[in-house]
Structure formats: structure tokens, C-alpha cells
Amino acid sequence: MKIGFLCASLRNNSINKRLETALIKRAKALGAKTSIIDLAKFELPLFHGDIDTPDTVKNLIENMKSYEAIVIISPEYNGGPPPILKNVIDWTSTVETGHITGPVYGIASCTPGPMSGIMGMRQIAYILNRLGAQVVPTQVGCGMASQAFDENGALIAEPASTLADKMLTSLIERATHKAAS
């Protein structure tokens, strides 16, 4: 099982990158091969229908199609997904949707406050479902980030820790079943 992890925060020391690292460790413990889909390596201009599709968009699509599952870890900006993630979805979906309909998707978010990114995760799931993605229903919302990780970076907050195990297990099961079909 090959799982790609796509963090929609480019900031160094981002709490969502901390969550990404913790989820990768858990996925490896479940036997998955993991890779990071680093959006900083795929420079994309702001989506504009009159601009020719950059090669970076096509490269990102091919990268995403190489996974059986993808976990999107995203901050929440004003109750929604950050512009970088929406821009990625808008650019890539104008070319094709195989990178959306092929892998099984999981969604996670980490916030400094108690709400755990629930509004942003709902919108991400809605957009992906609308484009034909199979999204596992369990989402990992991790609030109060300053207390969510131990000194080794492991996710220890509840219910986020339990949700992480449930989401990753479901993701692997669905992706394995989809690959066998």
C-alpha cells in the first residue's frame, strides 16, 4: 500500500506538518509505504482559465496518480480550505480527474483552538466527493495543537489519536479493496 501525504500548509514548523509527520509514522506502523507530496515543489500560478496549463500541474497529477491512497492534511482558513489547496484542486481538475478518482482519500486538520478544522475538512470532502473521489468518512480533527503531541511528535490528544488510527485503517482497507476490484 502506497500512501501519499499532502500538507496544504507550506510554513516551516506548521502544526499541520506536525500532524502529517505523526500520521506518516502511524501509517508506516500499519505497513504502508509513505511519501510526502510536497506542494512547494510544484509551483502553480493562481488558477486562471486563460493561462496555458503549466507543466507543474501535469507533473503533480502524475505524482498523485502513483498512490493508492492520499491523506490531505490542511489548515482551516476562515472556515474553509486554504487557497493553495483550492488552487491545486482547481488547476489539476481542469486537466483530468484520475488523480482524484483513483486514490482513496483521507482528510485531517490541526488547529491551535478547540474546533479542530471541522469546517475546512467538510468543505474539502465536499469538493473531492463532487469530483468523484472516494473519501473515507472518518476525519482527523486535532484541536488545541500545543497539547496534541508528545516530545517525540507523536499524536497523543484524544479523540484525534483514536480517529487517526480509525481513518488510516479504513483508508488502507478501502484502497486495498479498490485495488483488488
Secondary structure per residue as TSV (DSSP state, phi and psi in degrees):
chain	resnum	aa	ss	phi	psi
A	1	M	-	360.0	124.7
A	2	K	E	-112.4	116.5
A	3	I	E	-114.7	128.8
A	4	G	E	-96.9	139.5
A	5	F	E	-114.5	120.5
A	6	L	E	-117.1	110.3
A	7	C	E	-96.3	125.4
A	8	A	S	-89.4	23.7
A	9	S	-	-124.0	127.9
A	10	L	-	-96.5	-8.1
A	11	R	S	-65.3	136.7
A	12	N	T	-65.1	144.5
A	13	N	T	62.9	22.6
A	14	S	-	-63.8	141.7
A	15	I	H	-65.0	-28.3
A	16	N	H	-74.0	-30.0
A	17	K	H	-68.7	-34.0
A	18	R	H	-63.4	-42.7
A	19	L	H	-64.9	-41.3
A	20	E	H	-56.2	-48.3
A	21	T	H	-60.7	-43.0
A	22	A	H	-64.6	-40.1
A	23	L	H	-69.1	-37.1
A	24	I	H	-60.9	-45.0
A	25	K	H	-58.4	-42.3
A	26	R	H	-67.5	-39.6
A	27	A	H	-65.1	-40.2
A	28	K	H	-63.4	-38.3
A	29	A	H	-64.4	-24.3
A	30	L	T	-88.3	3.0
A	31	G	T	94.6	5.8
A	32	A	-	-82.6	149.4
A	33	K	E	-89.6	134.2
A	34	T	E	-124.8	151.2
A	35	S	E	-146.3	154.2
A	36	I	E	-97.3	130.5
A	37	I	-	-93.3	96.9
A	38	D	-	-86.9	104.8
A	39	L	G	-62.9	-22.3
A	40	A	G	-65.3	-21.4
A	41	K	G	-85.5	-7.2
A	42	F	S	-120.0	74.9
A	43	E	-	-62.3	120.7
A	44	L	-	-123.3	129.4
A	45	P	-	-69.8	165.7
A	46	L	-	-59.6	132.9
A	47	F	-	-57.5	133.3
A	48	H	-	-151.7	123.6
A	49	G	T	-61.2	-18.5
A	50	D	T	-91.4	-4.8
A	51	I	S	-90.6	135.2
A	52	D	-	-61.5	145.0
A	53	T	-	-63.3	120.5
A	54	P	-	-67.4	150.9
A	55	D	H	-59.7	-29.6
A	56	T	H	-61.4	-31.0
A	57	V	H	-66.2	-46.8
A	58	K	H	-64.3	-38.6
A	59	N	H	-64.6	-40.9
A	60	L	H	-63.8	-42.5
A	61	I	H	-59.1	-49.0
A	62	E	H	-61.6	-39.9
A	63	N	H	-59.9	-48.3
A	64	M	H	-65.8	-33.0
A	65	K	H	-70.4	-12.7
A	66	S	T	-82.3	-1.0
A	67	Y	-	-109.8	147.1
A	68	E	S	-80.7	-24.4
A	69	A	E	-146.6	151.2
A	70	I	E	-135.2	134.4
A	71	V	E	-109.6	122.4
A	72	I	E	-96.8	123.7
A	73	I	E	-111.6	119.4
A	74	S	-	-137.8	137.1
A	75	P	-	-70.7	167.1
A	76	E	-	-111.3	124.7
A	77	Y	B	-111.9	113.2
A	78	N	T	51.7	41.0
A	79	G	T	83.4	8.8
A	80	G	B	-142.7	-178.7
A	81	P	-	-71.9	153.5
A	82	P	-	-69.1	155.4
A	83	P	H	-56.4	-35.7
A	84	I	H	-61.7	-40.1
A	85	L	H	-69.8	-44.0
A	86	K	H	-62.0	-39.5
A	87	N	H	-63.3	-41.9
A	88	V	H	-61.0	-47.1
A	89	I	H	-64.3	-45.1
A	90	D	H	-63.1	-47.3
A	91	W	H	-61.8	-52.7
A	92	T	H	-68.1	-35.1
A	93	S	H	-73.4	-14.8
A	94	T	H	-78.6	-17.7
A	95	V	H	-90.9	-49.0
A	96	E	-	-169.2	177.2
A	97	T	S	-128.6	11.8
A	98	G	H	-61.0	-30.6
A	99	H	H	-75.5	-12.3
A	100	I	H	-100.9	-41.7
A	101	T	H	-84.0	-18.3
A	102	G	S	-76.4	-63.4
A	103	P	S	-72.9	159.4
A	104	V	E	-91.6	140.1
A	105	Y	E	-109.6	144.3
A	106	G	E	-123.6	154.3
A	107	I	E	-131.4	138.1
A	108	A	E	-142.9	156.5
A	109	S	E	-152.8	147.5
A	110	C	E	-129.5	134.3
A	111	T	-	-132.6	155.6
A	112	P	S	-73.2	-25.1
A	113	G	S	-97.3	-174.6
A	114	P	T	-78.8	-14.1
A	115	M	T	-80.0	-12.0
A	116	S	T	61.6	22.3
A	117	G	T	75.3	19.0
A	118	I	H	-60.6	-38.5
A	119	M	H	-67.7	-43.8
A	120	G	H	-64.1	-41.8
A	121	M	H	-63.3	-38.8
A	122	R	H	-60.9	-43.0
A	123	Q	H	-68.8	-38.1
A	124	I	H	-62.9	-45.7
A	125	A	H	-60.9	-42.6
A	126	Y	H	-59.6	-48.8
A	127	I	H	-62.4	-47.1
A	128	L	H	-62.6	-44.7
A	129	N	H	-60.8	-40.8
A	130	R	H	-62.3	-28.9
A	131	L	T	-90.9	3.2
A	132	G	T	98.9	9.1
A	133	A	-	-74.2	151.4
A	134	Q	E	-97.0	113.0
A	135	V	E	-113.1	126.0
A	136	V	-	-66.1	142.9
A	137	P	S	-70.2	-27.0
A	138	T	-	-79.4	123.2
A	139	Q	-	-113.1	150.0
A	140	V	E	-101.8	99.2
A	141	G	E	-98.9	121.8
A	142	C	E	-122.6	101.6
A	143	G	-	-92.5	172.4
A	144	M	-	52.2	54.8
A	145	A	G	-52.6	-32.8
A	146	S	G	-64.7	-17.9
A	147	Q	G	-114.1	4.0
A	148	A	T	-85.5	-18.3
A	149	F	B	-123.2	147.8
A	150	D	-	-84.8	-177.7
A	151	E	T	-64.8	-17.2
A	152	N	T	-96.5	3.0
A	153	G	S	87.1	3.8
A	154	A	-	-73.7	141.1
A	155	L	B	-73.2	119.4
A	156	I	-	-119.7	-13.1
A	157	A	-	-67.9	141.2
A	158	E	T	-109.0	143.4
A	159	P	T	-87.5	4.1
A	160	A	H	-56.8	-39.4
A	161	S	H	-63.1	-45.8
A	162	T	H	-66.0	-41.0
A	163	L	H	-63.4	-36.9
A	164	A	H	-61.8	-46.3
A	165	D	H	-62.4	-43.2
A	166	K	H	-65.4	-43.9
A	167	M	H	-64.3	-46.8
A	168	L	H	-66.6	-40.2
A	169	T	H	-62.8	-46.1
A	170	S	H	-63.5	-40.6
A	171	L	H	-60.6	-47.3
A	172	I	H	-65.8	-43.1
A	173	E	H	-61.2	-48.2
A	174	R	H	-65.8	-41.2
A	175	A	H	-66.7	-38.4
A	176	T	H	-64.9	-43.7
A	177	H	H	-64.5	-41.9
A	178	K	H	-64.5	-40.7
A	179	A	H	-66.9	-31.9
A	180	A	H	-78.6	-17.7
A	181	S	-	-76.8	360.0
